[in-house]
Amino acid sequence: MSIQDKIGRRIKELRIEKGLTQEAVAWRSELDRTFMNHVENGRRNISLNSLEKIICSGLQISFSEFFNTQDFA
């Protein structure tokens, strides 16, 4: 599995756990909803700046919490 797929799956997993829509996370992150869809489905090579927006603003968690999963071990 590519790193893009792993990141997308983790974003989707956390978004669903928090009961958020793609649109809500995109709005909080100041990104487009269609961009969020592409990221979650591993079709977009996301920049570190966009990843920071999604993790910190959109999901409102830390980087360590985001990467604290077996997928990134």
C-alpha positions as CSV (number, residue, x, y, z in Angstrom):
1,M,0.0,0.0,0.0
2,S,1.3,3.5,-0.9
3,I,1.9,6.2,1.6
4,Q,-0.9,8.2,-0.1
5,D,-3.3,5.3,0.5
6,K,-2.2,5.0,4.1
7,I,-2.6,8.7,4.8
8,G,-6.0,8.8,3.1
9,R,-7.3,5.8,5.0
10,R,-6.1,7.3,8.3
11,I,-7.8,10.6,7.6
12,K,-11.1,8.9,6.7
13,E,-10.9,6.6,9.8
14,L,-10.4,9.6,12.1
15,R,-13.0,11.7,10.4
16,I,-15.6,9.0,10.8
17,E,-14.6,8.4,14.4
18,K,-15.2,12.1,15.1
19,G,-18.6,12.0,13.2
20,L,-17.4,14.6,10.6
21,T,-18.2,14.8,7.0
22,Q,-15.6,15.5,4.3
23,E,-17.1,18.9,3.8
24,A,-16.7,19.7,7.5
25,V,-13.1,18.7,7.6
26,A,-12.4,20.5,4.3
27,W,-14.1,23.7,5.7
28,R,-12.1,23.6,8.9
29,S,-8.9,23.0,6.9
30,E,-9.7,25.7,4.4
31,L,-9.5,23.2,1.6
32,D,-11.9,22.1,-1.1
33,R,-14.2,19.1,-0.4
34,T,-13.3,17.4,-3.7
35,F,-9.7,17.7,-2.7
36,M,-10.5,15.9,0.6
37,N,-12.2,13.1,-1.4
38,H,-9.1,12.7,-3.6
39,V,-6.9,12.6,-0.5
40,E,-9.0,10.1,1.3
41,N,-9.0,7.8,-1.7
42,G,-5.3,8.0,-2.3
43,R,-5.6,9.8,-5.6
44,R,-3.8,13.0,-4.5
45,N,-0.2,13.5,-3.6
46,I,-0.8,15.8,-0.6
47,S,1.7,18.5,0.5
48,L,2.9,18.7,4.0
49,N,1.1,22.1,4.4
50,S,-2.2,20.6,3.4
51,L,-1.6,17.6,5.6
52,E,-1.0,19.9,8.5
53,K,-4.2,21.8,7.8
54,I,-6.2,18.5,7.7
55,I,-4.6,17.0,10.8
56,C,-4.4,20.1,13.1
57,S,-7.3,22.2,11.9
58,G,-9.7,19.8,10.2
59,L,-9.4,16.8,12.6
60,Q,-8.1,18.9,15.5
61,I,-5.5,16.3,16.6
62,S,-1.7,16.3,16.9
63,F,0.7,14.7,14.4
64,S,1.7,12.2,16.9
65,E,-1.9,11.1,17.4
66,F,-2.4,10.9,13.6
67,F,0.6,8.7,13.1
68,N,0.1,6.6,16.2
69,T,-1.2,3.6,14.3
70,Q,0.1,0.3,13.0
71,D,0.0,1.5,9.4
72,F,2.9,3.9,10.1
73,A,5.0,1.6,12.4
